[in-house]
């Protein structure tokens, strides 16, 4: 399900009302469907790599599936409640431009994209898909972001950095149950206990608004979860700040990638398109627009090592 801009605004308002200092530091985020996307010129090297006779899902178009599960700022509906915006759609625009094609973004469910890509319904999916060894058996990947988890604290918190186990000693940290970020904290707590250091207290909330309120009231010290979600919250409310990051595959490396059907020849031109956008600076502009600078990559990789099955 896609998150619309009205619901995002309501969440922001709820947090702001609960702690009125947020309003003074909030940064405007343009959710208009008419907001110009960042473009790149045609990349002739990428176009030359498109296999001869390749049939796109729709002639002359680069059809990309984007799932609303990713949430803002990766994917959400503009304030017309129908146009898909966010960093994923902007990334798709860079690839489409590079390949000399018109962008066609299709809203889909997370469950639908694997069959849609395999059947040729979509040319690619750009929707926060992590490279795994299991997925590599069915799909090809060209990376464009790091999978990053972020530590966020109240904007005026005295906590300035969380980068290792000792930094969480005695803190009350909000985390999702059964997630990789919980796995990180449990491992760090174990290390602290062995070192005679007080472990962190893990807190669990089902509701994001309640979690944000806990941070603002001082009942919790930090949030730990997908960086993109909290980066967006920080941008629209000004109420929290990032003080540390951990790779989402910890202790391994996790990469986010454009996903295509296995061995259909499209991954190489997409990779070249991404490399061109990285070199040209437009890729970095997209990430900065959505507050995702920390997730940037220096180069795109084709089918890198994935997370284990």
C-alpha positions, 0 to 999 in steps of 0.5 A: 500500500502506498503512503499518501502525502496527506497521511505523512502530513498528519503524522508530522502534525501529530509529532509536532503538536506533541512537542512544539519545538519541532515546528521551528526546525522543520524543513519543507518537503515538496510533495507536488506531482509537478516538482521537476525531476532531476534529469540526465542526457542520453548515455550512448554507451548504455544505449549501445549495450541494449541487446539487439531486438530487446523488447521492453514491456512497453515500446519506447518506455522504461517500465519500472515497478515501485512498491509502496512498502518501501515508504517515504522518502523512497516511495510515496504518492504526491499530493494529488494522491496518484503520482508516485514520487520519492528517491526510487522514482527519481532514480528510475528517471535517471536510468530512463533518461540514460537509455533514451526512454520515457519513464513509466512508473507502475505502482505495485505490491511487494508480493507482485514484483518478482513475477512481474519482472520474471514475466516481462510485465516490468522491465525492472523493479526499483524498490529498495530490493536487497541483493541476496544469493537466493534472489541472484538465482532468478534476477540480475542486479545493478547496485545504486544504494547501500542498505543502511540502518540509522541511529537517531536521537532527539535533535537537542540530545547530548548523544553525539555518536553511536558507532559501536557497542560501548556507545549504547551502554545504558541507553533506551533504544527503540527497535523493531522486533525480529529485525536485523537491527534488533540482531545488531543490538542484541549482539552489542548487548552481549559484547557489553555484558562480557566486557562488564558494561551495562547493556542497552534497554531495547524498547518495542513500539508498533506505532511510529507516532508513539515511538517519536513521542517517546523520543521527544518526551525523553522516555527513549534515548534513540531510534534504530531502524531503516535510515531512510524512514528516520531521515525523512522524519528528520527532514520534515519535523526537525525533531530528530538527528542522525548520530550513527549508521550500521550497514543493514546486512551487519556483520555482512554488506547489504546492497540495494539494487535495480533488479531485472530478469535473469540473463535478459541482457538489461542489467549491463546497460542499466549499470552503465546508466547508473555509472554515468549518473554517478559520474555526472553528479545527478545521482548525488543530487537525487539522494540529497533531495531526499536526505539519503546522502549517507546511503550513496555508493561510489560506483554501481556493481553488477551482481555483487555478493548477496546476503546468504540464503 
